[in-house]
Amino acid sequence: MKLGVEQKNKIFAIIFIFIISISIATMFHEIGHAISYLFFGCSLPVPMVSPFIIGQTFCNSPEGWYNTINNFQDIIMTFAGPGFVSLIGLILFLIFKKSNYIRKHWVLAFIFYFLIFNFLLNGSLQFISGGDHSYLVGLGINPIYLWSIGIFLLLILSYHTIKFKELMQLSESRIKEKTANKLRNCFLVLFVIICVAYLVFPLIYYLF
């Protein structure tokens, strides 16, 4: 079936929302670090996200502040990044599930859906692998605890991802059941590819 102008615009909007939500999730991750910096004496934390969607947070004032941080504080500040973005993701997930108003407006529904997806994805993968996981393990945290949190979040995220079919039917009432299933399956494949790439590539790097 040839796509009309309206359908093409919707597809463009959906892709745009998805891409922007990745950057927003990364920024909230860094905001989590920044908030914890404030509690431990950093008067000017600076969260940043590069054009390549790589986040970083540093303390601009006072100078030499990081040298005053003890091991416990370091653990809290590192945990705060994935912890904060995951918490916001769970809150948005509950709001999304309970709000009929959001689901009645497809643009708003997609914004919530993709924010939830990328917030939970960011948090879960950082608890399972990645820089924050490695740093926390280096600080003495048992990786089993981190993996447990990450797997719990991935289970919620998997359930959320399966609901992509319903979201497509919401945005386009004329979409066929078979087409909606195919789109849902494509999004599930994307989800799996992202997880595998994030978790397997670092393992290959360290092995070879």
N, C-alpha and C positions, 0 to 999 in steps of 0.2 A: 504494500500500500504506500503510495506516494505521500510524503509528509507535506502538510500545508504550512503556511507562514506561522500560524498560531502554534502548531506543534513544534516547529523548529525553534521558535522563540522560547518555548517552555524548556526544551532540551538545553538550549544555551544558558538559560537562567539556572537550571538544575546543576549544570557543570560548574558555573560561576560560583554558586552558593557552596558547592562541595570544596572547591579550591580555597575560597576565602576562609571557610571553617577550619581548614588545616592550620592556617596561620594564626587564627584566633585561638585554637586549642594550644598551639605552641606558646603563644603569648601568655595565656592563663597559667600554663605550667611555670613559666618564668616569673609571673606575678606571685605565684605561691612561694617560690624561693625568696622573692623580694620582700614579701610581708614578714617572713620569718627573720630576714636580715634586720628589719626594723626593731623586732623584739629583742635582738641581741646586740643593740648598740650602733648599728649602721644608720647614720642619719640621712644618707642619700643613696639608696640602692637603685640600680639602673637595670631593668629588664630589657632585653633586646631580642629581636628576631630578624635574621638576615633574609635577603631575597631568596635564598635557597632553603628557607624554612628551618634554619638551625638556630636554636635559642641559646642565650647566654645571659647570666645575671652577674653583675659585679658591684662592689661597693665603692662609690666615688668619694665618700667622706665618712669618717675621718681616715686619713692616710695611715696605712699599716694596721687597719682594723682587723683584718683576717688573722693576724698573728696573735690576737687576744682571744680567739675562739678555742674553747676546749672540745674534747671529743664528743660529749653529749650534745652540745650545741650544734656541732657540725652534722651529727646524725639528724637532728630535728630539721635543720635548714635544707639538707639534701632530700629528706623524706617529704618535705613540704611541697616540692614541685609536683611530682606525680600524685601526691595525696590530695593537693588542692584541686588540680584539674579533674581528678577522678570524682571528688566530692561534688563539684559543680555539675559534672556529667550525670551523676546519679540524681541530683536534684532536678535537673532538666528532664531526665527520663521520667521521673514521677509526675512532674507537671504535664509532660506530653501525654502520658497515659490517662491522666484524669481530666484533661481539658478538651471538651468537645469543640470549643471555640477555635482552638488551634487547628484541629483536624478538619474543620469546615473551610479553612482558607489554605489552599495548597501551597502558596509561597511561604506563609508562616510555618506550615507543617514541615516543609523541606528544610527551612532554616533550623528549626528545632531538631529535626531528625539528623541532619548532618553535623550539627554542633554536638549532639549526644554521641554520635558515632565517633567523631574525631577526639572528643574529650576522653571518652572511655578507652579508645584505642591508644591514645598517647599515654595515659596513666598505666594501663595494663601492661603494655610492652616495656615501659620503663621499669616496672616492678619485676618483670620477668628477665629482662636483659637490658643492654644499653648502659649509658654512662652513669646514671643515678644508681642502678642496680650494682654495678661494679664498685662504685665508690662506697656505697653502704656496706657491702660485703667486706671491703677493705677496712672499714671502720669497726668491724666486728659483728655485724648483724648476720644472723643465720639466714642463708639464702632461701631456706624452706619457707620461712615466714613471708618473704617477699614474693616467692612463687605462688604461695597460697592466695595472697591478695590479688596478684595478677591474673591467676586462673579464674578466680571468682568474678572479676570484672569482665574477663573474656567470655564467660558463660552468659552474663547479662547482655554483652555486646552481640553475641551470636544470636540470641533471641531477638534482639533489636534489628539485626541485619535481615533476618528471615521475614520481618514485617515490611520489607521494602516493596513487596508486591502490592500490599494494601495502599501504600503511599502512591505508587504509580497509578493505581485505579482511582485514587482520590483526585489526582491532578488531571487525569484524562478519562472521563467517564466512558468514552467510546472505545477504550482499549480492550482488545480481546483477552480472554482468560489465558490462552496459550502464549500470547505476546507478553503479558504481565508475568507469567511464570518464567519466561526466558530472560526478561530483564532482571527479575529477582535472582535467578541463578547466576547471571553475569556479575551482579553486585556481590554475591556470595563468593564467587571465584576471585574477584578483586580483593575482597576481605582476606581470603586465604593467602593470596599472593603477597599482600602487604605483610602479613604476619610471618610467613615463611622467610621472605626476604630480610625482614628485620631481625629475626631470631637465628637464621642459619648462616647468613653472610659473616657475622662477627665470629661464629664458631669456626668457619672455614679459614678466616683470616688468622685466628690464633693457632690453628692446627698446622697451617702451612706457611 
